[in-house]
Amino acid sequence: TPSSSHPLLHQLILSGLSSGLAVLLTNPLDVLKCRLQLASASPHPASPSALQPPATIAGTTRAILAEKGVRGFWAGIEPALLRAGSYSALRLGLYQPIRDFLESAGPRPGPGASGEQPRIPAGNKNNTPAGVGGKMAAGAMSGAVAAVFGSPLELVKVRMQAPCAASRGVWATGVHTVANEGFAALWRGVWPGLGRTAAMTAVQMGGYDWVKEGAGAAMGGGRDAVGVQVVAGALSAVVVTTVTNPFDVVKT
């Protein structure tokens, strides 16, 4: 089948498509998040030496509607979709191949005190035991690669979502950035972005994979049961948001 003959390509395509759908649904929340982070770092109009008071979700929502209408919540959707097809495809699509490589290259532990061999999770094509450390290392590596390649589109997306953003498209925003700040400006913020994405993917993918195995054993039905995947996804999402929010604020 095509998926078995080209497993990496299959992973990248599915990751890009699923990430694109997620972007379409969550872009309004991303716009809100960006505006809230930028507002907290803006000078107060009455006192330039002081920062603005903390913005609220309700107040920011009203401001976006007043400025640009409902369309304002989909600001930056073009670079966000392009980013999903590159950054997110690499971040998610490279995780499994890297994880499998690390597991196959690592030493195989011997039998335990009872003489039993360690349990091999179902679906492990290399027939090697999966450890949480290897999973998180694979997530960090795939996230770091994706952050470097996706940084220009992330910068363009944030600039298009900013309150004072000019009405430019993706290409025009990128060209304007290069013309005024140089080519290297497209990678401004890449280091906090790299740290954020590496931490996020390590916790999200490694933690999700690890929790699925434990939840599958505890709940029954196997690691791929719908209930197990929902529980694992919810737990990993909460941890990911907590761990990466400081990186996200610095990056924005």
Sequence and secondary structure as in RCSB ss.txt:
>XXXX:A:sequence
TPSSSHPLLHQLILSGLSSGLAVLLTNPLDVLKCRLQLASASPHPASPSALQPPATIAGTTRAILAEKGVRGFWA
GIEPALLRAGSYSALRLGLYQPIRDFLESAGPRPGPGASGEQPRIPAGNKNNTPAGVGGKMAAGAMSGAVAAVFG
SPLELVKVRMQAPCAASRGVWATGVHTVANEGFAALWRGVWPGLGRTAAMTAVQMGGYDWVKEGAGAAMGGGRDA
VGVQVVAGALSAVVVTTVTNPFDVVKT
>XXXX:A:secstr
 HHHHSHHHHHHHHHHHHHHHHHHHHHHHHHHHHHHHHHTTSB SS TTSB     HHHHHHHHHHHH GGGGGT
THHHHHHHIIIIIHHHHHTHHHHHHHHHHHS      TTS      TT TT     HHHHHHHHHHHHHHHHHHH
HHHHHHHHHHHSTT  S  HHHHHHHHHHHH GGGGGTTHHHHHHHHHHHHIIIIIIHHHHHHHHHHHHSS TTS
HHHHHHHHHHHHHHHHHHHHHHHHHH 
